[in-house]
């Protein structure tokens, strides 16, 4: 039987394993957790979400929403898990993170074509085809092997994880449920601040002590920037970002100066995370800061924000749009190590790597996904971006070929979405041809 090794059972590695296994390829999946953990993980489950529990927008007016629909068309394991364990979160796709990871773990551990090895893979094997999906927390030993494979220093950036609190400890005489711009009770908990409260909060935030992140702090990726770093860009930066009050008024008589939002983090609704509050403040500083937020004066913090290292390749120099290495045809990469950014984007790269590894092992030519699809546009970006300025990128319609016609902005998004989904539906027949 044809076989392949996959290093890492995160979102990308799990998705790649599933895509290969269902095509009759035997997979040996290496995952070092729980024997050896990372600063961000808390379990040995596959597909553990270490940052937010939201997979972002599920609407087709948004590129990541279209990407999810493309993945559903391709029988994505990650989307099956997400749809099975989803929580109410307005237009976003949020999940119960434990149930989500449980689903992925059970599918792979019970698949006849998947063998699990619970130990650290310390190097890229030379005796087997391999997909390296070790994620943004690649161990030092494996990272050294990746460096040797690429023959250059890789890039670094830092990710920050938002705190999680208990719902029962929130003061609902102050806080209230509402989704932005929507009437009636929503899914987000809102903590409003007046000007004086915001000013005190802001001064505390920008002067609070942080953990020592040495030289990496200035390489934080924009989409996961610590709240304190964002705040230092200007007093009102947060008010135009994660603390934007517009559309979150409790009623016509209450116009908040800023609003802190919390999003459900588990299916039972007992835990909530602070939206946009990724941070590397020290734990005592976090506790002090959060209890300055109206409604959170006596909040119980069940998980503090933490800072951890992320790594990614200079992908345009080292990867094809199939996620195959330019240095060795039997080596593929997938996930955030390739320079894609985000849960959904990572899992989507696992589909492309898995499909193309299966084709290689069965003697078929590599497939480049259409650039008009969100998955294909992402793959094209990591392979063709300027290597001198390469940075991680979320899914967005700006990566897509022009439509070739003039439309208002709202209509353009609809047109991009329709074109992408139609293209993926047509492309499905080529994948296993």
N, C-alpha and C positions, 0 to 999 in steps of 0.2 A: 504494500500500500504506500502511495506517495505520502510524505510527511513533511512537516515544517515546525520550526520552533518559534514561539512568540515570547518575547521578554516583556512582562508587565501586563497585569490584568486590570488596568484602569478602563476608562471608557473606550479608548481606541483599541487597546489590545483585546478586550472582551469582544468588541464588535468584529474585529478582524478574525478572531478565533471562530466566532459563530458563522461568519460568511464562508470561511474555509471548510469548517466541519460539515455544514449542510450540503457542501459540494463534494463530499466524500473524501476530503483530505484529512489525514490524521494530524492532529495538533498536539504538541507538547507545550503547555502553557506554564511559564515560569512566573511565580509571584513570591517575593521574599517575605511579604507580610503573612501571618502575624509574627513569624520568627524574628524578623528584623523590620522595624517600623521606620517612619519618617516623622519630622517635626509636626506635620499637618494631619496625618492619618490617625484614626482612633480604633480601627478594627482590621480584620483580615479579609473582609468582604471584597468581592470584585466590584469595580465600578463605584467605589465610595466617593461621594461628593464632599470635597474638603473645603470648599468656599461656600457660596450661596447654594440654596436648595432649588433655585429657579433656573430653568433652561431658557429663560427669557421669553420673548413674545411668541405666541402661537398663532398669530394672525398673518394672513397672506399679504398684508400691506408692508410687511417687514421681511427683509431678506432671510433672517434666521428662522422666521415662521415658514417661509417657503422651503428652506433647507430641511426642516422637519418633515414637511409633506413629501419631499423627494426621498427622504430616508424611509418613510413609511412605504412608499412605492417599491423600495428595494428590500423590503422585509428586514428592517433594522431591529436588532435585538434591543438596542438602547431605547428606541422609540416604543417598542412593545412594553418595556419596563416602565417607561415614563407614563404612557397612557394608562397602564394598569394601576399605577400608584399616585396619580395626579391629585393635587389639592386645589381647592378654589383659590384663585389668585387673579381675578379680573381677566385681562387678556393675555396673561403670562401662563406658561406651563411650569408650575411648581410641583414638586414631588415630596412624598415622605421619604427622606433620604435612606432610612434603614430598610424599609420595604422595597425601595428601588434597588438597592444593592443586593438584598436577599434574592430578589427575582433573578437578577443577572447571574449571581453565584450559583443558584440552584439549576438554572438552565445549562450552564457550562459544566458543572460538576456531574450532571446526570446525562450528558451527551456521550454516546458511544464512541465518537471520534475525537474526544478531548481527554487528554491525560494531564493531570495537574501535578506540578512539581513545586513544593513549598520550600524553596531555597533561593538564595540570591544568585542571579546570573552575573558573573563578574567580567565577562568579555563577550564580544561578538563571535559566535562559533564559526569555525572555518570548515566544518564537516557537514553542515546542514543549511538549507535555505532558512532564513530567519527574518522576522519582522521585529524591529526594535521599537517598542511602544512603552518605554520606561517612564515616560511622563516628565513633568517639570521638576520632579524630585529625584532624578537619576542618581544612583549611589556613586560614590567617588570612584570605586573600582571600575564600574561599567562606563562611567563618564571618561575615564582615561582610555578605555578601549575605543570609545566613539571618537575621541580626539585622534587616536592613532589611525583610525579608519579614514578620517577626513584630513588628517595631516595639517591641522591648524587649530588654534584656540577657538572654541565655540563662544557664543554670547551668553550673557547672564541678565536676568532681571528678577525682581522680587514681587511676589504676590502677597496680598494681605487678606486675612479672613475676618469677617464681621462677627461681633459678639452675638450670642443667643441668650434670650431671657425667658422666664416663665410668664405666661399670660396672667396667672392668678396674682402675680405681684404688681401688676399694672393698675394704676388708679383711674378707673373709668368715670370718675366724676370730672376728670380733666380730659383724658384720652377718649377717642371715639372712632368708630369704624366708618370708613368712606374710601371709595376709589376716586381717583382724580376725574373731575368734571361729571361724575355720574350722580344721579339722584338716588336717595334712599341709602340704606346700609350697605357698605361695601365689604371687601375682604381684607383691606389693609387697616391696621391700627394707626391712628394719627395723633401725635403729641404736638400741640401748637405752642409757639413761643411768641411773646410780644417783643418789642424792640429791646427793652432793658434785659429781659431774660436771654435773648439771643446775644447781646453784647457781652454779658458775663460768661456765657457758654463759649463764645468765640475766643475771648481773651484766655480762658482756661485751656481751651483746646490747643492753641498755638504756642502755649508756654509749658505744656505738660511734658514730662520726661518720656523718652522713647527707648526701646531696646537698641542695643548697638548693632547697626546693620553695616557698619564700616563703609567701604567704597561703593557698595551696591545701591545705596539709597537713591542716587541720581539716575538709576536705570530702571525705575519702576515703570511698568507698562501703563499707559494712560487709562485703559478700561478697567483696571483694578487698582487705582491709586489710593493709598491710605488717606483717610479723611483729613488727617492733620496736615499732610503735604498739600492737599487741595486747598485747605483753608489758608495756608500761608501765601497763596497767590493773590489774596485780596479779601477784604472783609465780606464782600457780597458774593464771592465765588460759590459758596455752598447754597446761598439763596437762589442762585440760578442753576443749581445742580441738584444733589440729592435732597436738599432741604427746601426746594421750591414750594411756596405756599399756594400758588395759583391753582384753582380748581379743587382746593381741599378745605374750603371754608366750612365750618360746622353749620352755620346758618348766615342769614343776611346781616346779622348784627355783630358777628365775630369775624374779623379780618386778621388772621395771624400774620406776623412778620416773617416767620419761618415755620416749617413743619417737619418733624422727624417722623418717618414712616417705618412701621414694622410689618413684616410679612410672615405668614404662617410657615413653620418649619417642620411640622409633623402632622400626620393624618388626624390625630385626636385633637389638634388645635391647642395643645398645652404649651408649645414652644414657639417663639417668634424671634426672627433675626432682624437686626436693624439695617434697613435698606441703605446701601452706600456707605456703611460705616466700617469698611475694611480698615484695619489699623495695626500699627506696631507700637502703640503706646504701652508702657509697662502696665501690668495688671492692676496695681493700686491706682494708677492714673486713670485707667479705663473705668474702674468702679466709681471714682470720684466724679468723672465727667458724665457718665450715664445718669447718675443720680441728681445731676443738675437739670436734666430734661424734665419739663413738666409732665407729670403722670408716671414718671419713673423714679420718683424720690426714694422709694423703698424696693426697687426692682431686685429680683433674684437673678443673678447671672450664672447660667449653667455652663457656658463656654465662652472664654475670653477670646478676643482677637489675637491672632498670632502671625508672625512674619516668617516666611520660608523662602528658600532659594528656588528659583526656576531656571531651567536651562533650555536653550534652543539652538539648533543649527543655523548656520548661514545657508539656508535651504537653496537659494538660487545657484550657489556654487556646487552643491552636493547632491541635489535631488532632481529627478524628472517629475513631470506632472502626474505620473503614475505612482509617485512616492517611492520609486525604485532608486537605489543609490547609483550615482554616476560612476562610482569606483568599483562596484561589484554587483553583477546582475542578480545574485542570489540574496542580496541584502535589501530589505525595504525598511522604511521608517514610517511611523504613524503617531498621531497625537501631537501634543503641545511641543514636543521636542523638535517637530518639523517647522515650527513657527506659525502654526494656526493658533488662534486664541479663542477659548471658550469651550464649554462642555460639548455643545452640539457640533461645533466645528471639529473638535477632536474625534468624536465618534464617527463623523462623516469621513474623515481621513482614513479611519480604520476600515470603512467599507471599500474605499478605493484601493487601499493596500491589499486587503483580503481578496478582493475580486481579481486583481492583477497578479498576485502571488499564485492563486489557483490557476489562472491562465498560463503562467510560466510553467507550473508543474505538470500541466497537461499539454504542453507543446503549442500553445496558442500565442498569438501576438498580444502585446500590451495594448490596453484600451485607455485612451484619453477621454475623459468625460466631457461632454459638450460645454464650451465656455458660456453658453447661454443658460446653463443650469447653475444654481448656487454652488453645488458641490464641485462642478467643473471649473467655475470661475475661481474658487478658492485654490484648487489644485494648480491652476494656471498661474495664480499669483505667487505661490511659494516657489514655483520653478522659474519664473520669468521676471521677478522684481529686481530692482537694482541691488546687487549684492553689497555695494558700498553703503547703502542706507537701509538695509533690510530690517524690518521690525515686525513683530507679530501683528496679525490682522484678524478682526472679526469678520463674519459674513456681512457683505453690504452690496447694494446694487451698483455702487461706484466701480466695482471690479468687472462688471459685465460689459459686453459689447453694446454700443449705442443702438437704440431702437430704430433709428433712421427716420423718425417722424416726430413732429412737434406736438407735445401734449402737456396739459397742466400737470403740476407735480403729483397730485393725487392719482391722476389717470396714468402717469408714467409708472408709478409703483405697481398699479394693477396690471399694466401691460408687461412689465418685467416679470411679474409673478406668473401670469398666464403663459408667457413664452417659455419660462423655465419649466413649469410643470408639464406642459405639452412636450417639450424637448425630452424630459426625463421619461415620460410615458413611451415615447418613440424609441428611446435609447435602451430601454429594458430588454428588448428582444435581442440586442447585440451582445449583452453581457455574457450570456451562457451559450451563445451561438458557436 
